[in-house]
Amino acid sequence: MRKTLLALGSVAFTVISAMGSAPKPESCTVGNRPFTRPLDEIGFYFDGGIRLLDGASAVVKCDGEIVATSERMEVSNYTSSERTQGCLAILFDGQNLPKGKEYTLSVASASIASETDGAENAEFSHTFSVPENLGPAHLDVEDGVTIAKTSRYGDLYYCYWGIETEPAGEPSFILYREGVAVREFPAHVTWDWDLGQACPEIGEELCFEKGVRYSLVLPAGSAHARFRDDIVNEEVVLNFIGGYEETVPPLNYVWCSLFTDHSDVLDIVTFIYDRPVLVAEGAKLQLWETDNNTLVKEADAYLDTQVNCWAVSADFGGFQMQPEVGYTFVIPEGAVIAEKGDPVVNSRHSIALNGSSGIDHISIGNMDCDAPIYDLFGRKVNVPQRGTIYIQSGKKILVK
């Protein structure tokens, strides 16, 4: 009887020992990060050397259904002064797994064995997910921060993702001022050590007017995962408040065709600016009846590229003005944008008309020494003559 118990104890010890030395993975190359590459190769690492057994297999399942089967497996062992580490590489066909789902990679039992005692593995698995998109971006600064100006290198801010990224085409950041798009900057999208990142390439110092609301936006689809172009970013938005204390030079026209066109028919109206400008998307120039403050006509504003200057025009299509009616011609605020330098727009400009396109108000007095003056044809004048009508800061003046 005693001999039988000893024999059973010996058997029990042998089984426990064999189970204890069966290969169990220490880690998986997927880790706990989102899986954003084609299903081509996934590896497991073991504490100890391993060898591959005949009939080794592995599958990937989603919702209990097999979606991929390994094409082959490879084993390699690495020995250092401290230990031997085994590596099992599982190779697949390189398909892109559908986004927004969770998957489980399972390695069948008896696929590998310990190199030291031949103990075979029990089934083991690793769960991972393929994201729908790059996920929320992390910003250098908090939303609603006050920014006075960019650095001398033009840096504004970076956004980061926990997934390596590459640009989708030629992406751009868009800068909005009070809801109006005023700048477009090339987006520098790259990756660095498991991180994706993007920043606007501004390249110059910009001042942001105090108290003005701005938004810097990277549109959705501007960046994608490094190995999958169908996994892209959601829209990234940084809202901030301008904090520049000094006065930012305003944007004013220096000449208008209404200064010289005195007919009762309103056709193409043109405003000339003394620096490069853009026209805001959807901007319109307007004609109002002064007495009852009624909008009677508006036309799409456009940048006239046929002239050798910065001209903003709108075609009113031969609108017939009534001589007995007073009109006000209006450039709404934000219709015209400075193309270079600080991101400023025009303030609301209005011109009173005396029943025709002629301007009935002329300022009489001394000139502002700091503002340039122009004649009625838009030519800059260095030496103005007394008794002559000029344009200064968008106003018609008569020099005393």
C-alpha positions in Angstrom: 0.0 0.0 0.0 2.8 2.4 0.8 4.5 1.7 -2.5 1.3 2.5 -4.4 1.0 5.9 -2.7 4.6 6.7 -3.5 4.0 5.8 -7.1 0.9 8.0 -7.4 2.7 10.8 -5.7 5.5 10.5 -8.3 3.0 10.6 -11.1 1.3 13.7 -9.7 4.6 15.5 -9.4 5.5 14.7 -12.9 2.2 16.1 -14.3 2.5 19.3 -12.2 6.1 19.8 -13.3 5.2 19.4 -17.0 2.3 21.9 -16.7 4.6 24.4 -15.0 7.1 24.4 -17.8 4.6 24.6 -20.7 5.4 27.7 -22.8 3.3 30.7 -21.8 3.7 34.1 -23.6 5.2 37.0 -21.7 4.1 39.6 -24.2 2.6 40.2 -27.6 3.8 42.6 -30.2 0.3 44.1 -30.5 0.3 45.1 -26.8 -2.7 47.1 -25.6 -2.5 49.7 -28.4 -5.0 50.1 -31.2 -4.2 47.8 -34.1 -3.8 50.0 -37.2 -1.9 48.0 -39.7 -2.7 45.2 -42.1 -2.9 41.7 -40.5 0.4 40.5 -41.7 2.5 39.4 -38.6 1.9 39.2 -34.9 4.6 37.9 -32.5 4.6 36.4 -29.0 7.7 36.3 -26.7 8.4 33.6 -24.1 10.7 33.2 -21.2 12.8 30.3 -22.5 13.5 28.7 -25.8 10.7 27.1 -27.9 10.4 24.9 -31.0 7.6 24.7 -33.5 5.4 21.5 -33.6 3.7 19.9 -36.6 0.2 21.1 -37.0 0.7 24.5 -35.3 -2.2 26.8 -36.1 -3.7 30.2 -35.1 -6.9 32.0 -35.9 -8.4 35.5 -35.5 -12.0 35.7 -34.4 -14.5 38.5 -34.3 -17.8 38.0 -32.6 -17.1 34.3 -32.4 -16.5 33.9 -36.1 -13.1 33.1 -37.7 -12.0 36.0 -39.9 -8.4 35.0 -40.5 -6.3 31.8 -40.3 -2.5 31.8 -40.0 -0.6 31.0 -43.2 2.5 29.8 -41.3 4.5 30.2 -38.1 8.1 30.8 -37.4 10.2 30.3 -34.3 13.4 32.0 -33.2 15.3 31.9 -30.0 17.7 34.6 -28.6 20.2 33.8 -25.9 21.9 36.5 -23.7 24.1 36.2 -20.6 20.9 36.3 -18.5 18.5 34.0 -20.3 17.1 32.6 -23.5 14.0 34.2 -25.0 11.8 32.5 -27.5 9.8 34.2 -30.2 6.8 32.9 -32.1 6.0 34.8 -35.3 2.4 34.2 -36.7 2.1 35.2 -40.3 -1.2 36.1 -42.1 -2.3 37.2 -45.6 -2.0 41.0 -44.9 -5.7 41.8 -45.1 -7.2 44.9 -43.5 -9.5 44.0 -40.7 -12.8 46.0 -40.6 -12.7 49.1 -38.4 -14.4 49.6 -35.1 -14.3 46.0 -34.0 -12.6 43.8 -31.4 -10.7 40.7 -32.3 -9.1 37.7 -30.5 -6.0 36.0 -31.8 -5.9 32.4 -30.5 -3.0 30.0 -30.8 -4.0 26.3 -30.7 -2.6 24.0 -28.1 0.3 21.8 -29.0 1.6 24.4 -31.5 4.9 24.9 -29.7 7.0 23.1 -27.1 9.6 24.1 -24.5 13.1 23.6 -25.9 14.3 22.3 -22.5 11.7 19.6 -21.6 9.4 19.4 -24.6 6.3 20.5 -22.6 3.6 21.7 -25.1 1.6 24.8 -24.8 -2.0 25.1 -23.8 -4.2 27.3 -26.0 -3.5 31.0 -25.4 -4.9 34.2 -26.9 -4.6 38.0 -27.1 -7.4 40.5 -27.7 -7.0 43.6 -29.7 -9.2 46.2 -31.5 -9.1 48.1 -34.8 -10.3 51.7 -34.1 -12.9 53.5 -36.2 -10.6 56.5 -36.4 -7.4 58.0 -34.9 -9.3 58.9 -31.8 -9.3 62.3 -29.9 -6.3 64.5 -30.5 -4.4 65.9 -27.5 -3.4 69.5 -27.7 -0.4 71.5 -26.4 -2.7 74.1 -24.9 -6.2 74.1 -23.4 -9.2 75.2 -25.3 -10.1 78.8 -24.7 -6.5 79.9 -24.0 -5.4 83.5 -24.7 -2.7 83.9 -27.3 -1.2 87.2 -28.1 1.0 86.1 -31.0 2.9 83.2 -32.5 6.6 82.7 -31.7 9.2 84.1 -34.0 9.3 80.8 -35.7 5.6 80.9 -36.4 4.7 78.0 -34.1 1.2 78.0 -32.8 0.4 74.5 -31.4 0.8 70.8 -32.0 -1.9 68.1 -31.7 -1.0 64.5 -31.0 -2.6 61.0 -31.4 -1.6 57.7 -29.8 -1.2 56.3 -33.3 1.6 56.9 -35.8 0.3 59.2 -38.6 1.0 60.4 -42.1 -0.6 63.2 -44.1 -3.6 62.5 -46.3 -2.8 64.3 -49.5 -1.8 67.9 -48.8 -3.7 68.9 -45.7 -4.1 72.4 -44.3 -5.0 74.0 -41.0 -7.7 76.7 -41.3 -7.6 79.8 -39.1 -11.0 81.4 -38.4 -11.5 84.9 -37.0 -14.9 85.4 -35.5 -16.2 82.6 -37.6 -14.6 83.9 -40.9 -11.8 81.8 -42.5 -8.9 84.2 -42.7 -5.8 82.0 -43.3 -4.9 78.5 -44.5 -1.6 77.0 -43.4 0.0 73.8 -44.7 -0.3 71.0 -42.1 2.9 69.2 -41.1 1.8 65.7 -40.3 4.4 63.1 -39.1 5.0 60.3 -36.5 7.5 59.8 -33.8 7.9 56.7 -31.5 4.3 55.4 -31.5 2.8 58.9 -31.6 1.3 60.9 -34.5 1.4 64.6 -34.6 0.4 67.6 -36.7 1.1 71.4 -36.6 0.5 74.3 -38.9 3.4 75.6 -40.9 3.0 79.4 -40.4 6.6 80.6 -40.8 6.0 84.1 -39.6 5.0 86.0 -36.4 1.3 86.8 -36.3 -0.5 89.0 -33.8 -4.0 88.2 -32.7 -6.2 91.2 -31.8 -7.1 91.5 -28.2 -10.6 90.2 -27.3 -11.2 88.7 -30.8 -12.2 85.0 -31.0 -10.2 82.7 -33.2 -10.3 79.0 -34.0 -7.6 76.9 -35.6 -9.1 73.8 -37.3 -7.6 70.7 -38.8 -10.3 69.2 -40.9 -11.3 65.6 -40.6 -9.5 63.3 -42.9 -6.3 65.3 -42.9 -4.1 62.6 -41.3 -4.3 58.8 -41.4 -2.7 55.9 -39.6 0.8 55.2 -40.9 -0.1 51.8 -42.4 -3.8 52.3 -43.1 -5.1 55.2 -45.1 -8.7 54.4 -44.2 -8.2 55.2 -40.5 -8.2 59.0 -40.3 -8.5 61.8 -37.8 -11.7 63.5 -36.6 -11.8 67.3 -36.9 -9.4 69.0 -34.5 -10.4 72.4 -33.1 -8.5 74.8 -30.9 -10.5 77.9 -29.8 -8.6 80.8 -28.4 -8.9 84.5 -27.6 -6.6 87.1 -29.0 -4.4 88.9 -26.5 -2.2 91.3 -28.4 -2.2 94.6 -26.5 -1.0 97.0 -29.2 -3.1 98.3 -32.1 -3.2 96.0 -35.2 -3.3 98.1 -38.4 -6.8 97.9 -39.9 -7.7 96.9 -43.4 -9.1 99.8 -45.4 -9.6 100.4 -49.1 -7.8 103.4 -50.7 -10.0 104.0 -53.8 -13.5 103.1 -55.0 -15.0 103.3 -58.5 -18.0 105.2 -56.9 -15.7 108.1 -56.5 -15.6 108.7 -60.3 -18.8 106.9 -61.5 -21.7 109.3 -61.1 -24.4 107.6 -63.2 -27.7 106.3 -61.8 -27.0 102.8 -63.0 -25.0 100.5 -60.7 -22.9 98.1 -62.6 -19.5 96.7 -61.4 -18.3 98.4 -58.2 -14.6 98.1 -57.4 -12.6 98.8 -54.3 -8.8 99.1 -54.4 -6.6 98.1 -51.5 -3.0 99.0 -50.9 -1.9 95.4 -49.8 -2.7 91.9 -50.8 -6.2 90.8 -49.9 -8.6 87.9 -50.1 -12.4 87.8 -50.3 -14.2 85.8 -47.6 -16.2 82.8 -48.8 -19.8 83.9 -49.5 -19.0 87.6 -49.0 -21.4 90.1 -50.7 -21.4 93.9 -51.2 -24.7 95.6 -50.5 -26.9 98.6 -51.5 -29.3 99.8 -48.9 -32.0 102.5 -48.9 -30.9 105.0 -46.3 -34.3 106.3 -45.1 -36.0 103.0 -44.3 -32.8 101.0 -43.8 -33.8 98.4 -46.4 -31.5 96.1 -48.3 -32.4 96.6 -52.0 -29.6 94.8 -53.8 -26.5 92.7 -53.0 -23.9 91.1 -55.2 -21.2 88.5 -54.8 -17.8 90.0 -54.0 -14.8 88.7 -55.9 -11.2 89.4 -56.3 -10.5 91.0 -59.7 -7.4 89.2 -61.0 -7.5 91.0 -64.3 -6.0 94.2 -62.9 -2.5 94.9 -61.6 -3.6 95.7 -58.1 -5.7 94.3 -55.2 -9.2 95.0 -56.4 -12.4 93.7 -54.8 -15.4 94.0 -57.1 -19.1 93.1 -57.3 -21.4 93.2 -60.3 -24.8 94.8 -59.6 -26.0 94.1 -63.1 -27.2 97.6 -64.1 -29.4 98.3 -61.1 -31.3 101.5 -61.7 -31.2 103.9 -58.7 -33.9 106.5 -58.2 -32.7 110.1 -58.1 -35.1 111.0 -55.2 -33.9 108.0 -53.0 -30.9 108.1 -50.7 -28.7 105.0 -50.8 -25.9 103.6 -48.7 -23.3 101.3 -50.2 -21.9 98.8 -47.6 -19.0 96.4 -47.4 -20.0 94.2 -44.5 -17.4 93.5 -41.8 -15.2 90.5 -42.6 -15.9 90.5 -46.3 -12.3 91.4 -47.1 -9.3 89.7 -45.5 -5.6 90.7 -45.4 -3.8 87.9 -47.3 -0.4 88.4 -45.6 0.7 89.6 -42.2 -1.6 89.8 -39.2 -5.0 88.0 -39.8 -7.1 91.2 -39.9 -10.4 91.9 -41.8 -12.2 95.0 -42.9 -14.5 96.7 -40.5 -18.0 97.6 -41.8 -17.5 100.3 -44.4 -20.4 102.4 -45.7 -20.6 105.1 -48.4 -23.6 107.5 -48.6 -24.9 108.0 -52.1 -27.0 111.1 -53.2 -29.6 109.2 -55.2 -27.0 108.1 -57.8 -23.6 106.5 -57.5 -21.9 109.8 -56.7 -20.7 110.3 -53.2 -22.2 113.3 -51.6 -20.0 113.7 -48.6 -16.5 115.2 -48.7 -14.4 115.9 -45.6 -12.8 119.3 -45.6 -9.7 119.7 -43.4 -6.1 118.8 -42.8 -4.8 115.4 -43.8 -3.7 112.6 -41.5 0.0 112.7 -41.9 0.4 109.0 -41.2 -2.1 107.7 -43.8 -1.2 107.6 -47.5 -3.4 109.6 -49.9 -4.6 108.8 -53.5 -6.1 110.7 -56.3 -9.5 109.7 -57.7 -7.9 107.2 -60.1 -6.2 105.3 -57.3 -2.7 106.7 -57.8 -0.7 107.4 -54.7 0.1 111.1 -54.3 3.2 112.3 -52.5 2.6 116.1 -52.7 -1.2 116.9 -52.5 -2.4 120.2 -53.9 -4.7 122.6 -52.1 -8.3 122.7 -53.4 -8.0 119.1 -54.8 -10.1 116.1 -53.9 -8.2 113.0 -52.7 -8.9 109.7 -51.0 -7.4 109.0 -47.6 -8.2 106.1 -45.3 -11.2 105.2 -47.6 -12.7 108.7 -47.3 -13.0 111.5 -49.9 -11.3 114.7 -48.7 -10.8 118.2 -50.0 -7.4 119.6 -49.0 -7.5 123.1 -47.6 
